[in-house]
Amino acid sequence: MFTFKTTDGTEHKVFFKHEMELVPANPSKAKSSPHYRPCATVCTIMRGDNIVGHARVVKHVNDNPCYKAARKYSLQGALNVAEIDRASRKNAWAALQMSG
């Protein structure tokens, strides 16, 4: 989670959630066991108690999981849905970089 301010001074909170799926054990491998892998990332932008932007990015099965890239793509989608002005979007991207 991180926060950023828009040009009119309101504070927005951004939340990320990584959805996981269960991968069953492979019967053809001796030491295979069930495990979880990331399948999607959800970004939610809130102003107070209201959701102003929400986006879900699904990872392809053959792609390697990269949480940083998934956060970027989901934030991009949520900012587009939220219809936030350009200067405020720059504040959001700077806050994402600062949050790590």
C-alpha positions as CSV (number, residue, x, y, z in Angstrom):
1,M,0.0,0.0,0.0
2,F,1.1,3.5,-0.7
3,T,-0.5,7.0,-0.8
4,F,-0.3,9.9,-3.2
5,K,-1.9,13.3,-3.5
6,T,-3.7,14.7,-6.5
7,T,-3.3,18.3,-7.7
8,D,-6.4,19.3,-5.8
9,G,-4.8,18.0,-2.5
10,T,-6.9,14.9,-1.9
11,E,-5.1,11.8,-0.7
12,H,-5.5,8.5,-2.5
13,K,-4.6,5.1,-1.2
14,V,-3.4,2.3,-3.5
15,F,-3.6,-1.3,-2.6
16,F,-2.2,-4.4,-4.4
17,K,-3.3,-8.0,-4.0
18,H,-1.5,-10.9,-5.7
19,E,-3.9,-13.8,-6.5
20,M,-2.5,-17.3,-6.2
21,E,-3.6,-20.5,-7.8
22,L,-2.9,-24.1,-6.7
23,V,-0.7,-26.2,-9.0
24,P,-1.2,-29.9,-8.4
25,A,1.7,-32.3,-8.0
26,N,3.0,-33.7,-11.3
27,P,2.6,-37.5,-11.1
28,S,5.4,-38.1,-13.6
29,K,8.0,-36.5,-11.3
30,A,9.1,-38.3,-8.1
31,K,9.6,-35.3,-5.9
32,S,6.8,-33.1,-7.2
33,S,4.4,-31.6,-4.6
34,P,1.5,-29.2,-4.9
35,H,2.4,-25.5,-4.7
36,Y,1.0,-22.1,-5.3
37,R,1.9,-19.7,-8.1
38,P,0.8,-16.1,-8.8
39,C,-1.8,-15.8,-11.5
40,A,-3.1,-12.2,-11.2
41,T,-2.5,-8.9,-9.6
42,V,-5.3,-6.5,-8.5
43,C,-4.8,-2.8,-7.9
44,T,-7.4,-0.7,-6.1
45,I,-7.3,3.1,-5.7
46,M,-9.4,4.6,-2.9
47,R,-10.3,8.2,-2.1
48,G,-11.5,8.0,1.5
49,D,-13.9,5.1,1.6
50,N,-14.8,5.2,-2.1
51,I,-13.1,3.1,-4.8
52,V,-12.2,5.3,-7.7
53,G,-10.0,2.9,-9.7
54,H,-9.8,-0.9,-9.9
55,A,-7.9,-3.1,-12.3
56,R,-6.9,-6.8,-12.5
57,V,-4.0,-8.0,-14.6
58,V,-3.7,-11.7,-15.4
59,K,-0.4,-13.4,-15.9
60,H,0.1,-15.9,-18.7
61,V,0.8,-19.4,-17.6
62,N,4.2,-19.5,-19.4
63,D,5.4,-16.2,-18.0
64,N,7.8,-16.0,-15.0
65,P,6.2,-14.3,-12.1
66,C,7.4,-10.7,-11.7
67,Y,5.6,-8.8,-8.9
68,K,7.1,-5.5,-9.8
69,A,5.9,-5.6,-13.4
70,A,2.5,-6.8,-12.3
71,R,2.1,-3.9,-9.9
72,K,3.0,-1.5,-12.7
73,Y,0.5,-2.9,-15.2
74,S,-2.3,-3.1,-12.7
75,L,-1.6,0.5,-11.4
76,Q,-1.7,1.7,-15.0
77,G,-5.1,0.1,-15.6
78,A,-6.5,1.5,-12.3
79,L,-5.3,5.0,-13.0
80,N,-7.0,4.9,-16.4
81,V,-10.2,3.8,-14.8
82,A,-10.0,6.5,-12.1
83,E,-9.6,9.2,-14.8
84,I,-7.0,11.0,-12.7
85,D,-5.2,14.0,-14.4
86,R,-1.7,13.8,-15.7
87,A,0.1,15.6,-12.9
88,S,-1.6,13.4,-10.3
89,R,-0.7,10.3,-12.2
90,K,2.9,11.4,-12.1
91,N,2.6,11.7,-8.3
92,A,1.2,8.1,-8.2
93,W,4.1,6.8,-10.2
94,A,6.6,8.6,-8.0
95,A,5.0,7.2,-4.9
96,L,5.1,3.7,-6.4
97,Q,8.9,4.1,-7.0
98,M,9.4,5.3,-3.4
99,S,7.4,2.4,-1.9
100,G,9.8,-0.1,-3.5
